[in-house]
Amino acid sequence: MQRDTIVFDLIRKELERQRHGIELIASENFTSLQVMQAMGNVMTNKYAEGYPGRRYYGGCEIVDQTEQLAIDRLKQIFNIEYANVQPHSGAQANAAVALACLQPGDDILGLDLSMGGHLTHGSAANYSGKLYKAHFYGVKKEDGRVDYEMLEAKAREIKPKMIICGASAYSRDWDYARIRKVADEIGALVMADIAHPAGLIAKGLLNDPFDHCHIVTSTTHKTLRGPRGGIIMMRKDFENPFGLTDNKGNIRLMSNLIDLAVFPGIQGGPLEHVIAAKAIAFGEILSDEYTQYAKQVQTNAQAMAKAFMEKDYQIISGGTDNHLMLIDLRNKNISGKKAEQVLVQADITANKNMVPYDDRSAFVTSGIRFGVAAITTRGMHAEHMQFIVNAIDNVLMNADDAALINKVKSQVNEFMGQFVLYPEMG
């Protein structure tokens, strides 16, 4: 068979792009070489609908062992009783939980997308806003932190079937106990989406959602540093609150409903090659090396935030507890869209983002989001954050100076030469 040089040439170009640039997109990270290698293995050839020991196809003896290993390692990471490692993405994980717990038209309460929430938490553009009656809480205008008083008031007024906590552009920790308290008062389930801070939670650096939230979802590719995918977890399984029974009249556990929601509810065959890569990543998370990595992520984020604030950049909430920060650029007279575009020209990647109470559209935005998980994987420490902030500031303050931006690009490329990505790949 003829080698497809066109595609492999593009893959090589993407490797070079990643090597030469500063990756600050908060949703991205770099897997280990062994995680990446596992995604290109023969398990991609195997159909395995169902779960370990309960498949709809023969020949699943080996993939059963791999998937069970991923489940067991994930349980050990978070000290939990239940884990489903099959969701293809975090959005799929959230969709499965909704399918298991909600009926079309049910009320849900989540963080507003424009305040740092996520599409799957009730956005009108998403299934979660189309199938369910979505209501929202926000952050306080004065300090950019979650408005728990608003959350509680809306919960008591609406009495949603599910309260969703978690965010895609929020830099502070969450008070899960407070959310569970109001949920118990009104009889609501609580789902925590920890896609962004999961790696820091895994190492005890942020509040633990598992004792307070009925169900927890995450991606596996952000701070967990694994392959792209999703997971669903519970610390303790519980009888479903809907009174649903099996064919013998026994009350079904919540885990049964979630498993059925993933398959056959929203997905067919699981991606067993990706699950193998998840198993490897979960093994890495259990190591001392990963503990040091997670601590360094937090240290680097705080150092970066401090350097930005010293240059009068307005970080929403005034700092960060996790790996990311959201910056309001209005006092710098540049839009998020323009900032993203000019930074890319300097080989610095980040994403435009709406800020709370934004007066620009989601296609333009007044803010930009930065995250340090990927650059920490590259080997950077707190002392390297000043160079990055200086480079960003230089570009944004001279956004129409092509020559200067090109000079910064050269400086960035030279700087990144210290932190070689995948040296084994030549």
Buried (B, 14 or more C-beta within 10 A) or exposed (E): EEEEEEEEEEEEEEBEEBBBBBBBBBBBBBBBEEBBBBBEBEBEEBBBBBBBEEBEEEEBEBBBEBBBBBBEBBBBBBEBBBBBBBBBBBBBBBBBBBBBBBEEEBBBBBBBBBBBBBBBBBBEEBBBBEBBBBBBBBBBEEEBBBBBEBBBEBBEEBEBBBBBBBBBBBBBBBBBEBBBEBBEEBEBBBBBBBBBBBBBBBBEBBBBBBEBBBBBBBBBBBBBBBBBBBBBBBBEBBEBEBEBEEEEEEEBBBBBBBBBBBBEBBBEBBBBBBBBBBBBBBBBBBEEEBBEBBBBBBBBBBBBBBBBBEEEBBBBBBBBBBBBBBBBBBEBEBBBBBBBEBBBBBBBBBBBBBBBEBEBEEEBBBBBBBBBBBBBBBEBEBEBBBBBBBBBBBBBEBBEBEEBBEBBBEBBBEBBEEBEBBEEEE
